[in-house]
Amino acid sequence: MTEKIPIGAKTFLYPMPTVLVGADVEGEPNYLTVAYCGIIHAVPPMISIALGKPHYTNIGIKQNMSFSVNIPSAEMVEVTDYCGIVSGRRIDKNGLFTSFYGRTKTAPMIEECPLNLECTVRQILDFDGTNEIFIGEIVEAYSRDEYLTNNLPDIEKINPICFSMHDNRYFSLGSYIGKAWQIGRDYKKP
């Protein structure tokens, strides 16, 4: 076995999710592609997103204290990437999708995405770095029956986009390998 070598303290968490964050900015829906996103709490359900401080979307999140996290399918990779390339300050991204609203009335969500999480801001964190971290409570989730199995989101049906940050590549999911909290029950140390 070869010796492990240090490769630097960076955000090497693989894979990263690829989501579209939605916020009303000046009364209009805007969407931004984000990979720095993760679940941080189960009850109440909470999620974090880290957005670069200059992003246009941040303005709307702070104005309304709400945002959405939309999970695009791999079939949406081109439009999803486009939303991360262009700024809502210059390009109206609202016309790229069919927007809808839920309980908050201020967090636009994308009809074309298989899964949508509607959030209210619980806290905004700033660690004096490049990002602002928005902690949101998920107040509702939305999907269509075609993406559910036993009334729960089905990852294979959703077919989310996975991201590799440091080489800037997108992937789709691989194969099912086992049931969590089950497959390890028969493990025996070699």
Phi, psi and chi 1 to 4 in degrees:
 res  aa     phi    psi   chi1   chi2   chi3   chi4
   1 MET       -  136.3 -175.7 -178.0  -63.4      -
   2 THR   -83.1  155.9   61.2      -      -      -
   3 GLU   -76.5  139.1 -176.3  177.3  -36.0      -
   4 LYS   -70.3  141.8  -67.4 -129.2  176.9  178.5
   5 ILE  -116.4  147.3   59.3  169.6      -      -
   6 PRO   -68.7  138.2   11.0  -13.0      -      -
   7 ILE  -124.1    8.9   58.4  173.5      -      -
   8 GLY   103.8  149.6      -      -      -      -
   9 ALA   -86.2   95.0      -      -      -      -
  10 LYS  -135.0  176.9  -63.0 -165.2 -172.4  -91.9
  11 THR   -82.4   62.6   54.5      -      -      -
  12 PHE   -86.4   68.9  -65.5  128.2      -      -
  13 LEU  -114.3  116.5 -179.6   62.2      -      -
  14 TYR  -122.6  141.5  -69.4  104.0      -      -
  15 PRO   -80.6  166.0   31.8  -34.0      -      -
  16 MET  -100.9  150.3  -63.4  175.6   79.9      -
  17 PRO   -73.0  158.2   29.1  -34.6      -      -
  18 THR  -120.5  115.7  -57.7      -      -      -
  19 VAL  -128.5  163.0  -58.2      -      -      -
  20 LEU  -111.7  115.7  -70.6  159.0      -      -
  21 VAL   -89.8  132.0  170.5      -      -      -
  22 GLY  -113.9  142.6      -      -      -      -
  23 ALA  -154.8  145.1      -      -      -      -
  24 ASP   -78.0  125.4  -89.5   -4.8      -      -
  25 VAL  -119.8  119.4 -175.1      -      -      -
  26 GLU    53.6   38.8  -53.7  -63.0  -24.6      -
  27 GLY    81.9    2.9      -      -      -      -
  28 GLU  -120.5  140.3  -65.6  -65.6  -36.6      -
  29 PRO   -63.9  139.0  -19.8   30.9      -      -
  30 ASN  -137.7  146.9 -174.2   66.5      -      -
  31 TYR  -131.4  142.9  -60.8  100.6      -      -
  32 LEU  -135.5  135.1  170.6   67.8      -      -
  33 THR   -77.5  131.6  -53.2      -      -      -
  34 VAL  -137.8  138.5  173.6      -      -      -
  35 ALA  -112.3  -21.2      -      -      -      -
  36 TYR   -85.0   84.7  -76.2   25.9      -      -
  37 CYS  -148.9  137.5  176.1      -      -      -
  38 GLY  -166.6  153.4      -      -      -      -
  39 ILE   -72.9  134.7  -63.2  -62.2      -      -
  40 ILE  -122.1   -9.9   59.8  167.2      -      -
  41 HIS  -158.9  143.0 -151.0  -76.1      -      -
  42 ALA   -93.3  -47.1      -      -      -      -
  43 VAL  -132.7  109.5  179.6      -      -      -
  44 PRO   -70.1  155.0   27.9  -33.1      -      -
  45 PRO   -67.7  122.9   23.3  -29.4      -      -
  46 MET  -134.4  150.8  -63.7  178.4   70.7      -
  47 ILE  -136.6  152.8 -165.5  166.3      -      -
  48 SER  -120.3  145.9   68.7      -      -      -
  49 ILE  -132.5  140.3   55.2  171.3      -      -
  50 ALA  -116.0  118.9      -      -      -      -
  51 LEU  -118.4  139.6  -51.1 -177.5      -      -
  52 GLY   -54.5  137.9      -      -      -      -
  53 LYS   -55.1  -36.1  -69.5  178.1 -179.5  177.0
  54 PRO   -78.9   -3.1    4.5    0.3      -      -
  55 HIS   -61.6  139.6  -77.3  -60.8      -      -
  56 TYR   -60.6  -37.9 -175.0   63.9      -      -
  57 THR   -59.4  -33.0  -54.8      -      -      -
  58 ASN   -56.9  -37.2  -60.5   29.9      -      -
  59 ILE   -58.1  -48.2  -62.7  166.7      -      -
  60 GLY   -67.3  -38.3      -      -      -      -
  61 ILE   -61.1  -44.0  -66.2  173.1      -      -
  62 LYS   -69.9  -36.3  -69.2  175.2 -174.3  175.5
  63 GLN   -62.8  -43.8  -75.9  173.1  -16.8      -
  64 ASN  -103.9  -12.3  -60.6  -64.5      -      -
  65 MET    54.1   39.6  -64.0  -58.0  -77.0      -
  66 SER  -152.9  159.0   64.8      -      -      -
  67 PHE  -162.2  168.1   61.6   90.7      -      -
  68 SER  -123.0  152.8   66.4      -      -      -
  69 VAL  -119.2  114.6  173.6      -      -      -
  70 ASN  -109.6  129.1  -57.3  -87.5      -      -
  71 ILE   -97.6  106.6  -46.1  -60.7      -      -
  72 PRO   -80.8  155.5   29.0  -31.8      -      -
  73 SER   -86.5  165.0   66.9      -      -      -
  74 ALA   -58.7  -27.8      -      -      -      -
  75 GLU   -66.9  -15.8  -66.9   77.2   24.6      -
  76 MET   -99.8   16.0  -62.5  176.8   65.6      -
  77 VAL   -60.4  -39.3   69.3      -      -      -
  78 GLU   -66.6  -48.8  -72.4 -178.7    7.0      -
  79 VAL   -69.3  -32.3   68.7      -      -      -
  80 THR   -65.0  -46.5  -60.4      -      -      -
  81 ASP   -63.1  -41.4 -169.2   58.2      -      -
  82 TYR   -55.9  -41.2  178.3   76.4      -      -
  83 CYS   -64.9  -19.3  -75.4      -      -      -
  84 GLY   -92.5  -13.0      -      -      -      -
  85 ILE   -90.4  -38.6  -66.0  169.9      -      -
  86 VAL  -105.7  148.5  -60.3      -      -      -
  87 SER   -92.9  141.3  172.0      -      -      -
  88 GLY   -64.6  -15.3      -      -      -      -
  89 ARG   -66.9  -30.5  -77.9 -172.3  177.3   88.5
  90 ARG  -110.0  -30.5  -65.7 -174.1  -50.8  -80.9
  91 ILE  -123.2  131.6  -57.5  -69.2      -      -
  92 ASP   -80.0  103.3  178.4    7.6      -      -
  93 LYS   -84.8   -7.7  -65.9 -174.1 -101.0 -175.9
  94 ASN   -58.2  -38.8  177.4   37.0      -      -
  95 GLY   -70.2   -7.7      -      -      -      -
  96 LEU   -76.8  -20.2  -59.2  172.5      -      -
  97 PHE  -136.5  166.7  -53.2  107.0      -      -
  98 THR   -94.6  112.7  -54.7      -      -      -
  99 SER   -90.1  147.1  -63.0      -      -      -
 100 PHE  -140.8  163.0   74.9   96.3      -      -
 101 TYR  -124.8  153.0  -68.3   85.7      -      -
 102 GLY  -118.8 -135.5      -      -      -      -
 103 ARG   -61.5  -40.3  -68.9  174.8   43.7 -173.0
 104 THR   -73.6  -25.5   65.3      -      -      -
 105 LYS    67.5    0.3  -51.4  -72.5 -170.3 -118.0
 106 THR  -130.7    4.0   58.2      -      -      -
 107 ALA  -113.8   95.1      -      -      -      -
 108 PRO   -66.3  140.9   27.4  -34.4      -      -
 109 MET  -123.8  159.3  -69.3  172.0  -83.9      -
 110 ILE  -102.3  114.9  -60.6  171.0      -      -
 111 GLU   -57.7  -37.8 -177.4   67.6   37.2      -
 112 GLU   -71.5  -18.7  -67.7   83.7   -5.1      -
 113 CYS   -77.1  137.9  -74.2      -      -      -
 114 PRO   -63.2  -27.7  -24.2   33.4      -      -
 115 LEU  -141.9  136.5 -176.6   60.1      -      -
 116 ASN  -130.9  135.4  -43.1   91.2      -      -
 117 LEU  -116.9  121.2  -54.6  175.6      -      -
 118 GLU   -97.0  127.5 -178.0 -179.7   14.4      -
 119 CYS  -129.4  147.6  -53.9      -      -      -
 120 THR  -110.5  143.3   56.7      -      -      -
 121 VAL   -73.6  126.3  174.3      -      -      -
 122 ARG   -99.2  -32.0  -69.5  -75.4  -61.5  -95.9
 123 GLN  -161.7  149.0 -166.2  168.2    4.9      -
 124 ILE  -120.0  126.7  -58.5  171.0      -      -
 125 LEU  -114.2  145.1  -57.0  172.4      -      -
 126 ASP  -138.4  114.7 -175.2  -18.8      -      -
 127 PHE  -101.0   27.6  -64.3  110.6      -      -
 128 ASP    61.1   26.6  -62.3  -36.9      -      -
 129 GLY  -106.0 -151.7      -      -      -      -
 130 THR   -85.3  -15.9   56.8      -      -      -
 131 ASN  -115.5  157.7  -65.8  -24.7      -      -
 132 GLU  -106.5  138.1  -70.1  179.9  -63.1      -
 133 ILE  -107.6  122.5  -64.7   93.3      -      -
 134 PHE  -104.4  121.4  -62.9   92.5      -      -
 135 ILE   -98.8  120.6  -52.9  -64.9      -      -
 136 GLY  -120.5  142.5      -      -      -      -
 137 GLU   -90.3  127.9 -179.0  173.3  -14.8      -
 138 ILE   -76.8  112.7  -59.0  167.7      -      -
 139 VAL   -93.6  -19.3  -64.1      -      -      -
 140 GLU  -165.6  152.2 -169.6   58.6   78.8      -
 141 ALA  -123.0  147.0      -      -      -      -
 142 TYR  -132.9  142.7  -56.9   87.1      -      -
 143 SER  -158.6  174.8 -171.7      -      -      -
 144 ARG  -107.1  156.2  -72.9 -166.1  -64.3  -86.0
 145 ASP   -55.0  -32.8 -169.8   54.2      -      -
 146 GLU   -64.3  -16.8   66.5 -168.7  -89.9      -
 147 TYR  -103.8    8.1  -62.2  111.5      -      -
 148 LEU  -113.5  150.1  -55.1  176.6      -      -
 149 THR  -132.9  125.3  -61.4      -      -      -
 150 ASN    54.1   39.9  -60.9  -37.7      -      -
 151 ASN    65.8   17.8  -67.2  -39.0      -      -
 152 LEU  -122.3  148.2  -65.6  171.5      -      -
 153 PRO   -57.2  135.4  -24.3   34.2      -      -
 154 ASP  -108.3  113.7 -174.7  -43.3      -      -
 155 ILE   -59.6  -33.9 -164.6  166.4      -      -
 156 GLU   -70.2  -37.4  -69.7  178.2  -63.6      -
 157 LYS   -72.5  -36.1  -68.3  176.8 -179.3  178.5
 158 ILE   -69.8  -40.1  -68.7  169.0      -      -
 159 ASN    53.1   61.9 -168.1   20.6      -      -
 160 PRO   -69.4  162.7   28.1  -34.4      -      -
 161 ILE   -90.3  130.0  -56.3  166.6      -      -
 162 CYS  -106.0  148.6  -59.2      -      -      -
 163 PHE  -125.3  139.7 -178.2   56.2      -      -
 164 SER  -111.1  104.1  173.6      -      -      -
 165 MET   -61.5  -50.5  171.9   60.9   83.9      -
 166 HIS   -81.6   -9.2  -62.6  -76.4      -      -
 167 ASP  -120.3    6.5   55.0    3.9      -      -
 168 ASN    53.0   56.3  -61.6  -36.3      -      -
 169 ARG  -127.1  144.5  -62.3 -173.7  -59.3  156.9
 170 TYR  -100.2  147.9  -66.4  116.1      -      -
 171 PHE  -138.2  158.8  -66.8   86.1      -      -
 172 SER  -103.5  171.9   59.4      -      -      -
 173 LEU   -68.8  155.8  -73.2  177.4      -      -
 174 GLY   -91.7 -151.8      -      -      -      -
 175 SER   -89.9  156.1  -56.6      -      -      -
 176 TYR   -64.9  133.2  169.7   78.3      -      -
 177 ILE  -120.6  -10.9   58.7  171.8      -      -
 178 GLY   161.7  164.8      -      -      -      -
 179 LYS   -87.3  126.0  179.7  101.5  172.3  115.9
 180 ALA   -64.4  146.8      -      -      -      -
 181 TRP    60.3   20.7  -65.0  -74.9      -      -
 182 GLN  -135.6  -49.2 -175.1   65.7   40.6      -
 183 ILE   -59.7  -30.2 -164.9  170.0      -      -
 184 GLY   -83.7   -5.1      -      -      -      -
 185 ARG   -62.3  -30.1  -68.9 -178.2 -174.6  -95.3
 186 ASP   -98.4   10.1  -64.4  -33.8      -      -
 187 TYR   -66.2  135.3  176.1   77.4      -      -
 188 LYS  -126.8  128.3  -62.8 -160.3 -179.0   -1.4
 189 LYS   -62.4  130.8 -173.3  176.0  178.7 -177.1
 190 PRO   -68.3      -    2.4   -0.6      -      -
